[in-house]
Amino acid sequence: MQLGADHVVVRVPATSANLGPGFDALGLALALYDELEVRLVATDDVVVEVYGEGAGEVPTGEDHLVVRALRRTLEVAGAPQTGLRLTCSNAIPHGRGLGSSAAAVVSGIVAARALLADPQSLDATAVLELATAFEGHPDNAAPAIRGGATVAWTGTDGPRASGLQLDPRLTATVLVPRSRLATSHARSVLPEVVPHADAAFNAGRAALLVEALARRPELLLEATEDRLHQQYRAGVMAASAELVRALRAEGFAATVSGAGPTVLVLAEESRRRELDAVLAGLVDAMAGWRALRPGIDVDGARARRVAAPAAPGR
């Protein structure tokens, strides 16, 4: 496969996985974005400039996650490797359960696809398979790629995802703490075995959540109940667990976003003032929390080629 462009720009949304009971399956794309600019250069050099989240913390060479994903995608496509100059403008918080690593992986894959002479040679299924190989599971990658709400699974033919209908009245609020939590640590506290009754409970609630997201947002409080992961993780994110409990006591569908410690609140737009009033009495009293209402992204990852400027006099 030949390359067909040397300059592309990519935008990928933040994501919130699980949504309560949909552990490792359900996800939602949020209108909070990482933006990536990729230029191919005629040397073997790799230069990565990072602005915003992760600046001064993440690698700036071949070890950068975006570079690794981009390289792997070019390899799979049979395209040549080149020198790279990347500019990453990141708005997705790192280590907060908002899919920052999935966004980085998807950014690299989508950028590489846009660089190919035939981008359609890598379809959405191939992109999801590549992203899952990096992430380990597709729950964040799927909404980052597709936008909206998704259900993702891994079957005999690999990872797959399907979009879910969203009621237009639905809004998403994320409460982001100053503290971080590694996904690996959040997973390490989960038990190997859970009671059958809890598994059955979550299966019912996850099914109900699909209906609540699509047509019945008044059912969100019950539909977001969980017994598989949040109670076990409470010890490593006590403030988040307490905030979820307090918001649910006020009638709001609050869950831990992904592996945490960010808290996601799903609510009808008509309850916005009521939610703001409740948050004023909860979040403002907790040092370091930020309340964001980014909106729900429905487009997913997007890439465009940047045309070279015309030569003078032409």
Residue frames as qw, qx, qy, qz and C-alpha x, y, z in Angstrom:
[[0.000, 0.888, 0.461, 0.000, 0.00, 0.00, 0.00],
 [0.418, 0.343, -0.008, 0.841, 1.35, 3.41, -0.97],
 [0.143, -0.535, -0.422, 0.718, 1.00, 6.62, 1.00],
 [0.240, 0.653, 0.543, 0.471, -1.33, 9.21, -0.47],
 [0.158, -0.934, -0.082, -0.309, -0.82, 12.17, 1.85],
 [0.600, 0.177, -0.447, 0.639, 1.92, 13.66, 3.99],
 [0.029, -0.123, 0.372, -0.919, -0.06, 15.93, 6.31],
 [0.428, -0.482, -0.687, -0.335, -3.24, 15.04, 8.22],
 [0.209, -0.300, 0.427, -0.827, -5.21, 16.40, 11.16],
 [0.474, -0.274, -0.832, -0.085, -7.23, 14.16, 13.50],
 [0.359, -0.373, 0.327, -0.791, -9.78, 14.77, 16.25],
 [0.515, -0.159, -0.842, -0.008, -10.85, 12.05, 18.70],
 [0.482, -0.638, -0.044, -0.599, -13.41, 12.35, 21.54],
 [0.178, -0.316, 0.785, -0.502, -13.13, 11.42, 25.19],
 [0.639, -0.187, -0.646, -0.374, -15.15, 8.40, 26.27],
 [0.453, -0.359, 0.575, -0.579, -16.82, 7.09, 29.38],
 [0.480, 0.076, -0.851, -0.197, -16.97, 3.30, 29.66],
 [0.133, -0.158, -0.915, 0.347, -19.22, 0.96, 31.64],
 [0.359, -0.350, -0.211, -0.839, -22.01, 3.52, 32.37],
 [0.648, -0.327, 0.397, -0.562, -22.63, 1.60, 35.57],
 [0.838, -0.085, 0.506, -0.184, -23.68, -1.99, 34.85],
 [0.822, 0.566, -0.040, -0.054, -22.26, -2.35, 31.32],
 [0.512, -0.683, 0.462, 0.241, -18.82, -3.41, 32.52],
 [0.353, -0.329, 0.710, 0.513, -16.30, -3.68, 29.65],
 [0.356, 0.423, 0.788, 0.273, -19.16, -3.41, 27.14],
 [0.138, 0.890, 0.424, 0.100, -21.02, -0.08, 27.11],
 [0.453, -0.237, 0.022, 0.859, -19.44, 3.27, 26.32],
 [0.176, 0.911, 0.367, -0.069, -20.32, 6.86, 25.50],
 [0.538, 0.270, 0.099, 0.792, -18.39, 9.46, 23.47],
 [0.206, -0.828, -0.309, 0.420, -18.09, 12.94, 24.98],
 [0.437, 0.825, 0.122, 0.335, -17.48, 16.21, 23.14],
 [0.380, -0.846, 0.341, 0.153, -14.08, 16.75, 24.75],
 [0.863, 0.500, -0.028, 0.072, -11.29, 16.20, 22.25],
 [0.552, -0.489, 0.426, 0.524, -7.66, 15.42, 21.67],
 [0.600, 0.786, -0.016, -0.151, -6.41, 16.86, 18.40],
 [0.714, -0.297, 0.468, 0.427, -3.44, 15.50, 16.48],
 [0.486, 0.818, -0.192, -0.242, -1.48, 16.91, 13.55],
 [0.809, -0.182, 0.467, 0.308, 0.85, 14.55, 11.67],
 [0.422, 0.819, -0.300, -0.248, 3.44, 15.53, 9.11],
 [0.948, 0.050, 0.149, 0.276, 5.65, 13.05, 7.30],
 [0.050, -0.902, 0.361, 0.230, 9.29, 14.12, 7.02],
 [0.793, 0.524, -0.309, -0.008, 12.07, 12.93, 4.72],
 [0.120, 0.550, -0.750, 0.348, 14.36, 11.88, 7.57],
 [0.572, -0.185, -0.796, 0.064, 14.22, 9.08, 10.14],
 [0.021, 0.131, -0.503, 0.854, 13.53, 11.57, 12.95],
 [0.349, -0.609, -0.689, -0.177, 10.47, 11.37, 15.16],
 [0.074, 0.115, -0.328, 0.935, 9.48, 14.56, 16.97],
 [0.304, -0.617, -0.711, -0.144, 6.40, 14.72, 19.19],
 [0.010, -0.232, 0.253, -0.939, 5.19, 18.00, 20.64],
 [0.319, -0.518, -0.793, 0.028, 2.55, 17.72, 23.35],
 [0.106, -0.282, 0.134, -0.944, 0.35, 20.58, 24.55],
 [0.682, -0.357, -0.088, -0.632, -2.28, 20.46, 27.25],
 [0.871, -0.357, 0.255, -0.220, -2.84, 17.17, 29.08],
 [0.960, 0.016, 0.133, 0.245, 0.28, 15.03, 29.31],
 [0.407, 0.825, -0.218, 0.326, 2.70, 17.81, 28.37],
 [0.037, -0.701, 0.606, -0.375, 6.05, 17.15, 30.03],
 [0.686, -0.280, 0.580, -0.338, 4.91, 13.69, 31.16],
 [0.913, 0.269, 0.294, -0.082, 4.50, 11.42, 28.12],
 [0.647, -0.160, 0.469, 0.580, 7.28, 10.23, 25.77],
 [0.302, 0.809, -0.049, -0.502, 8.17, 12.46, 22.84],
 [0.080, 0.491, -0.764, -0.411, 9.68, 9.87, 20.51],
 [0.453, 0.071, -0.809, -0.368, 9.01, 6.38, 19.17],
 [0.159, -0.175, -0.899, 0.368, 7.61, 5.28, 22.55],
 [0.353, 0.121, 0.187, -0.909, 4.73, 7.75, 22.37],
 [0.492, 0.256, 0.801, -0.226, 1.45, 5.81, 22.22],
 [0.553, 0.710, 0.096, -0.425, 0.20, 7.70, 19.16],
 [0.225, 0.656, -0.656, -0.297, 3.43, 6.93, 17.29],
 [0.264, -0.159, 0.951, -0.035, 3.26, 3.25, 18.21],
 [0.559, 0.460, 0.615, -0.312, -0.35, 2.98, 17.02],
 [0.460, 0.771, -0.162, -0.409, 0.43, 4.87, 13.81],
 [0.042, 0.543, -0.813, -0.208, 3.46, 2.70, 13.08],
 [0.400, 0.045, 0.907, -0.124, 1.55, -0.51, 13.70],
 [0.581, 0.609, 0.383, -0.381, -1.28, 0.58, 11.39],
 [0.371, 0.743, -0.430, -0.354, 1.12, 1.43, 8.56],
 [0.146, -0.356, 0.920, 0.067, 2.75, -1.97, 9.09],
 [0.520, 0.286, 0.768, -0.243, -0.58, -3.81, 8.87],
 [0.545, 0.742, 0.152, -0.358, -1.48, -1.86, 5.74],
 [0.810, 0.155, 0.325, 0.463, 1.86, -2.70, 4.14],
 [0.238, 0.949, 0.048, 0.199, 2.75, 0.99, 3.83],
 [0.622, 0.336, -0.334, 0.623, 6.27, 2.44, 4.16],
 [0.508, -0.720, -0.290, 0.373, 7.50, 3.89, 7.43],
 [0.369, 0.687, 0.004, 0.626, 8.80, 7.46, 7.44],
 [0.262, -0.025, -0.438, 0.860, 10.03, 10.15, 9.77],
 [0.222, -0.723, -0.629, -0.180, 7.27, 11.88, 11.71],
 [0.070, 0.138, -0.302, 0.941, 6.49, 15.22, 13.24],
 [0.319, -0.579, -0.740, -0.123, 3.47, 15.10, 15.55],
 [0.095, -0.259, 0.279, -0.920, 1.71, 17.89, 17.37],
 [0.363, -0.437, -0.823, 0.014, -0.68, 16.66, 20.07],
 [0.204, -0.317, 0.172, -0.910, -3.13, 19.15, 21.57],
 [0.386, -0.239, -0.889, 0.067, -4.79, 17.24, 24.39],
 [0.386, -0.408, 0.101, -0.821, -7.92, 18.19, 26.30],
 [0.849, -0.280, -0.389, -0.222, -8.80, 14.73, 27.64],
 [0.416, -0.723, 0.477, -0.278, -7.55, 14.37, 31.24],
 [0.559, 0.322, -0.762, 0.056, -5.05, 11.57, 31.77],
 [0.285, 0.023, -0.864, 0.415, -5.60, 8.85, 34.36],
 [0.325, 0.024, 0.377, -0.867, -9.16, 9.94, 35.13],
 [0.385, 0.295, 0.864, -0.134, -11.31, 7.28, 33.42],
 [0.438, 0.710, 0.135, -0.535, -12.14, 9.34, 30.31],
 [0.859, 0.388, 0.312, 0.121, -10.45, 7.17, 27.71],
 [0.031, 0.892, -0.337, -0.299, -7.24, 9.15, 27.18],
 [0.382, -0.357, 0.795, 0.309, -5.22, 6.08, 26.19],
 [0.547, 0.452, 0.700, 0.084, -7.95, 4.88, 23.81],
 [0.300, 0.924, 0.101, -0.214, -8.04, 8.36, 22.27],
 [0.150, -0.730, 0.568, 0.349, -4.28, 8.27, 21.72],
 [0.479, -0.035, 0.846, 0.231, -4.44, 4.82, 20.12],
 [0.478, 0.671, 0.567, -0.013, -7.39, 5.72, 17.90],
 [0.113, 0.916, -0.137, -0.359, -5.68, 8.99, 16.93],
 [0.237, -0.527, 0.719, 0.387, -2.63, 7.13, 15.66],
 [0.465, 0.219, 0.843, 0.161, -4.68, 4.52, 13.80],
 [0.380, 0.809, 0.429, -0.133, -7.01, 7.02, 12.16],
 [0.013, 0.853, -0.317, -0.414, -4.09, 9.27, 11.22],
 [0.330, -0.293, 0.816, 0.372, -2.29, 6.36, 9.58],
 [0.466, 0.482, 0.740, 0.057, -5.42, 5.39, 7.67],
 [0.270, 0.911, 0.166, -0.265, -5.81, 8.95, 6.38],
 [0.147, -0.709, 0.533, 0.437, -2.19, 8.90, 5.16],
 [0.552, 0.039, 0.796, 0.245, -2.81, 5.84, 2.97],
 [0.103, 0.109, -0.555, -0.819, -3.46, 6.16, -0.74],
 [0.514, -0.309, -0.625, -0.499, -6.62, 4.12, -0.16],
 [0.238, -0.303, 0.583, -0.715, -7.92, 4.86, 3.36],
 [0.809, -0.059, 0.015, -0.584, -10.94, 2.61, 2.78],
 [0.664, 0.242, -0.707, 0.035, -8.63, -0.40, 2.74],
 [0.212, -0.052, -0.786, 0.578, -8.90, -0.20, 6.53],
 [0.383, -0.558, -0.473, -0.564, -12.58, -0.21, 7.45],
 [0.446, -0.630, 0.228, -0.594, -14.15, 0.51, 10.86],
 [0.963, -0.253, -0.048, -0.076, -13.86, -3.14, 11.87],
 [0.783, 0.268, -0.246, 0.505, -10.13, -3.16, 11.14],
 [0.033, 0.637, -0.271, 0.721, -9.68, 0.07, 13.09],
 [0.717, -0.533, 0.130, -0.429, -11.49, -1.43, 16.10],
 [0.977, -0.050, -0.136, 0.157, -9.41, -4.60, 15.91],
 [0.551, 0.442, -0.290, 0.646, -6.18, -2.60, 15.86],
 [0.234, -0.632, 0.242, -0.697, -7.30, -0.38, 18.75],
 [0.872, -0.404, 0.011, -0.278, -8.41, -3.36, 20.83],
 [0.874, 0.158, -0.288, 0.357, -5.04, -5.02, 20.34],
 [0.255, 0.462, -0.359, 0.770, -3.50, -2.01, 22.12],
 [0.422, -0.468, 0.184, -0.755, -6.25, -1.46, 24.71],
 [0.033, -0.095, 0.954, -0.283, -7.07, -5.06, 25.62],
 [0.187, 0.532, 0.808, -0.171, -10.82, -4.51, 25.36],
 [0.207, 0.366, 0.476, 0.772, -12.99, -2.41, 23.03],
 [0.132, -0.751, -0.621, 0.182, -15.33, -0.55, 25.41],
 [0.131, -0.757, -0.010, 0.640, -13.52, 2.82, 25.11],
 [0.231, -0.203, 0.620, 0.722, -12.21, 2.39, 21.58],
 [0.192, 0.488, 0.807, 0.271, -15.66, 1.72, 20.09],
 [0.040, 0.903, 0.395, -0.163, -17.31, 5.04, 21.04],
 [0.260, -0.661, 0.276, 0.647, -14.08, 6.92, 20.29],
 [0.247, -0.025, 0.742, 0.623, -14.21, 5.55, 16.74],
 [0.030, 0.497, 0.791, 0.356, -17.97, 5.66, 16.14],
 [0.171, -0.232, 0.110, -0.951, -19.26, 8.42, 18.43],
 [0.683, -0.328, -0.226, -0.612, -22.49, 8.25, 20.42],
 [0.644, -0.379, 0.582, -0.322, -23.19, 5.28, 22.67],
 [0.600, 0.355, -0.679, -0.229, -21.96, 1.81, 21.78],
 [0.862, -0.325, 0.357, -0.153, -22.03, -1.76, 22.97],
 [0.398, 0.634, -0.659, -0.081, -18.82, -3.66, 22.23],
 [0.897, -0.247, 0.339, -0.141, -17.94, -7.31, 22.57],
 [0.094, 0.571, -0.780, -0.239, -15.29, -9.80, 21.53],
 [0.916, 0.109, 0.215, -0.319, -16.43, -12.95, 19.75],
 [0.847, -0.038, 0.447, 0.287, -14.83, -15.71, 17.73],
 [0.586, 0.607, 0.252, 0.475, -14.26, -13.26, 14.87],
 [0.418, 0.137, -0.178, 0.881, -12.65, -10.63, 17.09],
 [0.015, -0.423, -0.440, 0.791, -13.86, -7.35, 18.63],
 [0.035, 0.504, 0.626, 0.594, -17.08, -5.87, 17.30],
 [0.004, 0.304, 0.413, -0.859, -19.29, -2.90, 18.22],
 [0.032, 0.598, 0.687, 0.412, -22.76, -1.61, 17.50],
 [0.032, -0.240, 0.115, -0.963, -24.18, 1.87, 17.96],
 [0.100, -0.498, -0.806, 0.304, -27.01, 2.46, 20.42],
 [0.031, -0.729, -0.399, -0.555, -29.87, 4.92, 20.07],
 [0.288, -0.167, -0.444, 0.832, -29.70, 7.99, 22.32],
 [0.031, -0.830, -0.554, 0.052, -32.66, 10.02, 23.52],
 [0.342, 0.600, 0.047, 0.721, -32.07, 13.67, 22.48],
 [0.429, -0.836, -0.061, -0.336, -33.03, 14.82, 25.98],
 [0.883, -0.327, -0.126, 0.312, -29.99, 13.11, 27.47],
 [0.137, 0.898, -0.321, 0.268, -27.09, 15.15, 28.86],
 [0.871, -0.100, -0.311, 0.367, -23.77, 14.08, 30.34],
 [0.182, -0.914, 0.259, -0.254, -21.90, 15.81, 33.15],
 [0.837, 0.070, -0.404, 0.362, -18.43, 14.70, 34.22],
 [0.444, -0.874, 0.148, -0.128, -16.94, 15.52, 37.60],
 [0.778, 0.401, -0.332, 0.352, -13.17, 15.33, 37.29],
 [0.639, -0.750, 0.003, 0.171, -10.98, 15.18, 40.40],
 [0.076, 0.873, -0.480, -0.043, -7.42, 16.38, 40.69],
 [0.533, -0.400, 0.746, 0.007, -6.24, 12.89, 41.63],
 [0.571, 0.388, -0.598, -0.408, -5.44, 10.18, 39.11],
 [0.757, -0.192, 0.587, -0.213, -5.89, 6.43, 39.17],
 [0.110, 0.375, -0.820, -0.417, -4.15, 3.93, 36.91],
 [0.804, 0.051, -0.253, -0.536, -6.54, 1.57, 35.15],
 [0.622, 0.181, -0.750, 0.134, -4.28, -1.34, 36.08],
 [0.021, 0.108, -0.710, 0.696, -4.64, -0.50, 39.77],
 [0.590, 0.019, 0.154, -0.792, -8.42, -0.10, 39.49],
 [0.813, 0.132, -0.460, -0.331, -8.63, -3.53, 37.84],
 [0.388, 0.279, -0.814, 0.330, -6.33, -5.17, 40.38],
 [0.257, -0.098, 0.641, -0.717, -8.89, -4.79, 43.17],
 [0.742, 0.056, -0.189, -0.641, -11.66, -6.61, 41.29],
 [0.654, -0.236, 0.696, -0.184, -12.42, -10.17, 42.47],
 [0.035, 0.205, -0.876, -0.435, -11.95, -13.15, 40.17],
 [0.189, -0.378, -0.888, -0.180, -15.42, -14.46, 41.07],
 [0.290, -0.131, 0.187, -0.930, -18.66, -12.63, 41.89],
 [0.412, 0.200, 0.787, -0.412, -21.96, -13.99, 43.28],
 [0.167, 0.325, 0.812, 0.454, -24.34, -15.34, 40.66],
 [0.005, 0.802, 0.566, -0.192, -27.08, -13.04, 41.99],
 [0.128, -0.736, 0.101, 0.658, -24.89, -9.98, 41.33],
 [0.190, -0.131, 0.710, 0.666, -24.09, -11.12, 37.80],
 [0.092, 0.549, 0.803, 0.216, -27.79, -11.66, 37.09],
 [0.071, -0.825, -0.332, 0.452, -28.60, -8.25, 38.58],
 [0.137, -0.573, 0.335, 0.736, -26.11, -6.52, 36.29],
 [0.194, 0.152, 0.812, 0.529, -27.33, -8.36, 33.21],
 [0.043, 0.734, 0.677, 0.001, -30.83, -7.05, 33.86],
 [0.126, -0.834, -0.108, 0.526, -29.67, -3.52, 34.58],
 [0.242, -0.327, 0.545, 0.733, -27.46, -3.39, 31.47],
 [0.140, 0.410, 0.799, 0.416, -30.42, -4.42, 29.33],
 [0.066, -0.844, -0.493, 0.199, -32.58, -1.81, 31.02],
 [0.261, -0.632, 0.139, 0.716, -29.90, 0.82, 30.43],
 [0.232, 0.089, 0.669, 0.700, -30.14, 0.34, 26.65],
 [0.036, -0.701, -0.672, -0.235, -33.86, 1.19, 26.88],
 [0.281, -0.816, -0.258, 0.435, -33.22, 4.11, 29.23],
 [0.318, -0.385, 0.341, 0.797, -30.60, 5.62, 26.92],
 [0.149, 0.220, 0.715, 0.647, -32.81, 5.26, 23.86],
 [0.251, -0.517, -0.537, -0.618, -36.30, 6.22, 24.99],
 [0.606, -0.685, -0.381, -0.138, -36.80, 6.22, 28.75],
 [0.350, 0.472, -0.443, 0.677, -34.30, 8.53, 30.49],
 [0.550, -0.564, 0.167, -0.592, -36.59, 8.58, 33.53],
 [0.975, -0.200, -0.089, -0.039, -35.34, 5.02, 34.15],
 [0.510, 0.640, -0.452, 0.355, -31.66, 6.00, 34.27],
 [0.357, -0.627, 0.528, -0.448, -31.32, 5.90, 38.04],
 [0.880, -0.142, 0.407, -0.200, -32.35, 2.26, 38.27],
 [0.873, 0.484, -0.038, 0.048, -30.72, 1.35, 34.96],
 [0.374, 0.723, -0.469, 0.343, -27.26, 2.52, 36.08],
 [0.711, -0.568, 0.351, -0.220, -27.16, 0.41, 39.27],
 [0.616, 0.500, -0.604, 0.073, -24.10, -1.83, 39.44],
 [0.803, -0.525, 0.247, -0.139, -22.87, -4.72, 41.58],
 [0.940, 0.241, -0.037, 0.239, -19.88, -5.92, 39.56],
 [0.659, 0.311, -0.148, 0.669, -17.13, -3.34, 39.92],
 [0.028, -0.748, 0.073, -0.660, -17.89, -0.03, 41.66],
 [0.716, -0.665, 0.030, -0.211, -18.30, -1.42, 45.16],
 [0.915, -0.134, 0.004, 0.380, -14.97, -3.24, 44.90],
 [0.521, 0.433, 0.002, 0.735, -13.17, -0.14, 43.66],
 [0.289, -0.900, -0.192, -0.265, -14.55, 2.16, 46.36],
 [0.732, -0.588, 0.003, 0.343, -11.50, 1.62, 48.53],
 [0.593, -0.057, 0.255, 0.761, -9.12, 3.06, 45.93],
 [0.044, 0.347, 0.266, 0.898, -11.34, 6.04, 45.06],
 [0.156, -0.453, -0.746, 0.463, -13.18, 6.86, 48.25],
 [0.114, 0.407, 0.109, -0.900, -14.10, 10.43, 47.28],
 [0.321, 0.083, -0.618, -0.712, -15.56, 9.28, 43.96],
 [0.297, -0.286, -0.911, -0.022, -17.56, 6.52, 45.63],
 [0.072, -0.478, -0.570, 0.665, -18.95, 8.99, 48.16],
 [0.202, 0.321, -0.174, -0.909, -19.88, 11.47, 45.41],
 [0.334, -0.082, -0.804, -0.486, -21.67, 8.75, 43.44],
 [0.235, -0.397, -0.846, 0.267, -23.57, 7.74, 46.57],
 [0.009, 0.454, 0.333, -0.826, -24.56, 11.32, 47.39],
 [0.267, 0.216, -0.396, -0.852, -25.76, 12.09, 43.86],
 [0.342, -0.181, -0.871, -0.303, -27.76, 8.89, 43.62],
 [0.143, -0.428, -0.731, 0.512, -29.38, 9.70, 46.95],
 [0.167, 0.460, 0.085, -0.868, -30.58, 12.92, 45.28],
 [0.690, 0.498, 0.451, -0.268, -32.09, 10.93, 42.42],
 [0.388, 0.782, -0.368, -0.318, -29.35, 11.37, 39.79],
 [0.984, 0.156, 0.047, 0.076, -27.85, 8.56, 37.71],
 [0.017, -0.857, 0.515, -0.017, -24.23, 8.89, 38.79],
 [0.991, 0.009, 0.013, 0.135, -21.59, 6.27, 38.03],
 [0.475, -0.597, 0.432, 0.481, -17.83, 5.95, 38.05],
 [0.595, 0.731, -0.191, -0.273, -16.53, 6.82, 34.58],
 [0.696, 0.464, -0.541, 0.092, -14.52, 3.90, 33.26],
 [0.723, -0.101, -0.546, 0.410, -11.90, 2.87, 35.80],
 [0.384, -0.884, -0.238, 0.116, -12.34, 6.21, 37.59],
 [0.124, -0.379, -0.714, 0.576, -11.90, 8.36, 39.48],
 [0.216, -0.032, -0.202, -0.955, -14.06, 10.73, 37.35],
 [0.305, 0.373, 0.784, -0.392, -17.80, 10.57, 38.05],
 [0.084, -0.157, -0.617, -0.767, -20.31, 10.57, 35.19],
 [0.304, 0.380, 0.605, -0.631, -23.86, 11.87, 35.65],
 [0.011, -0.237, -0.735, -0.635, -26.51, 11.11, 33.03],
 [0.134, 0.497, 0.581, -0.631, -29.67, 13.21, 33.25],
 [0.307, 0.719, 0.561, 0.274, -32.45, 14.78, 31.23],
 [0.273, 0.350, 0.051, 0.894, -31.84, 18.35, 30.10],
 [0.383, -0.697, -0.304, -0.524, -34.96, 19.41, 32.00],
 [0.754, -0.604, -0.208, 0.149, -33.17, 18.54, 35.28],
 [0.595, 0.426, -0.189, 0.654, -30.11, 20.67, 34.58],
 [0.158, -0.688, 0.197, -0.680, -30.90, 23.41, 37.11],
 [0.842, -0.485, 0.031, -0.235, -31.76, 20.84, 39.73],
 [0.916, 0.043, -0.127, 0.377, -28.48, 19.03, 39.11],
 [0.353, 0.585, -0.204, 0.701, -26.51, 22.28, 39.24],
 [0.459, -0.690, 0.148, -0.539, -28.04, 23.09, 42.60],
 [0.948, -0.317, 0.014, 0.009, -27.12, 19.67, 43.97],
 [0.793, 0.279, -0.134, 0.525, -23.59, 19.90, 42.61],
 [0.043, 0.755, -0.181, 0.628, -23.13, 23.34, 44.17],
 [0.639, -0.628, 0.242, -0.373, -23.60, 21.72, 47.55],
 [0.969, -0.151, 0.170, 0.100, -21.41, 18.70, 46.85],
 [0.793, 0.372, 0.027, 0.482, -18.63, 19.30, 44.36],
 [0.120, 0.837, -0.149, 0.513, -17.73, 22.82, 45.45],
 [0.625, -0.703, 0.263, -0.217, -17.08, 21.47, 48.93],
 [0.928, -0.117, 0.249, 0.250, -14.60, 18.92, 47.61],
 [0.111, -0.804, 0.374, 0.448, -11.22, 20.44, 46.81],
 [0.215, -0.380, 0.765, 0.473, -9.90, 19.83, 43.34],
 [0.460, 0.407, 0.787, 0.058, -13.06, 18.72, 41.52],
 [0.132, 0.254, -0.324, -0.902, -14.05, 20.20, 38.14],
 [0.535, 0.458, 0.655, -0.275, -17.58, 19.94, 36.79],
 [0.029, 0.280, -0.572, -0.770, -17.70, 19.76, 32.97],
 [0.633, 0.453, 0.534, -0.330, -20.71, 19.45, 30.70],
 [0.195, -0.369, 0.609, 0.675, -19.06, 18.72, 27.35],
 [0.695, 0.381, -0.111, -0.600, -22.04, 17.36, 25.47],
 [0.806, -0.003, 0.590, 0.043, -22.29, 13.98, 23.75],
 [0.068, 0.511, -0.610, -0.602, -20.18, 13.49, 20.64],
 [0.809, 0.321, 0.399, -0.287, -22.01, 11.79, 17.78],
 [0.573, 0.738, -0.310, -0.178, -19.29, 11.90, 15.11],
 [0.938, -0.190, 0.159, 0.241, -16.47, 9.86, 16.61],
 [0.512, -0.441, 0.364, 0.641, -12.90, 10.07, 15.32],
 [0.540, 0.819, 0.190, -0.041, -12.43, 12.31, 12.30],
 [0.559, -0.349, 0.368, 0.656, -9.42, 12.88, 10.06],
 [0.512, 0.841, 0.145, -0.094, -8.76, 15.21, 7.16],
 [0.737, 0.124, 0.175, 0.641, -5.89, 15.63, 4.79],
 [0.084, -0.862, -0.007, 0.499, -4.18, 19.01, 4.68],
 [0.719, 0.622, 0.174, 0.255, -3.36, 20.08, 1.12],
 [0.584, -0.207, 0.081, 0.780, 0.06, 21.50, 0.41],
 [0.127, 0.796, 0.117, -0.581, 0.00, 25.23, -0.33],
 [0.708, 0.652, 0.221, 0.158, 0.04, 26.14, -4.01],
 [0.635, -0.071, 0.127, 0.759, 3.34, 27.27, -5.46],
 [0.003, -0.652, -0.081, 0.754, 3.73, 31.05, -5.89],
 [0.205, 0.409, -0.437, -0.775, 2.23, 32.37, -9.12],
 [0.136, -0.090, -0.929, -0.331, 0.02, 29.36, -9.70]]
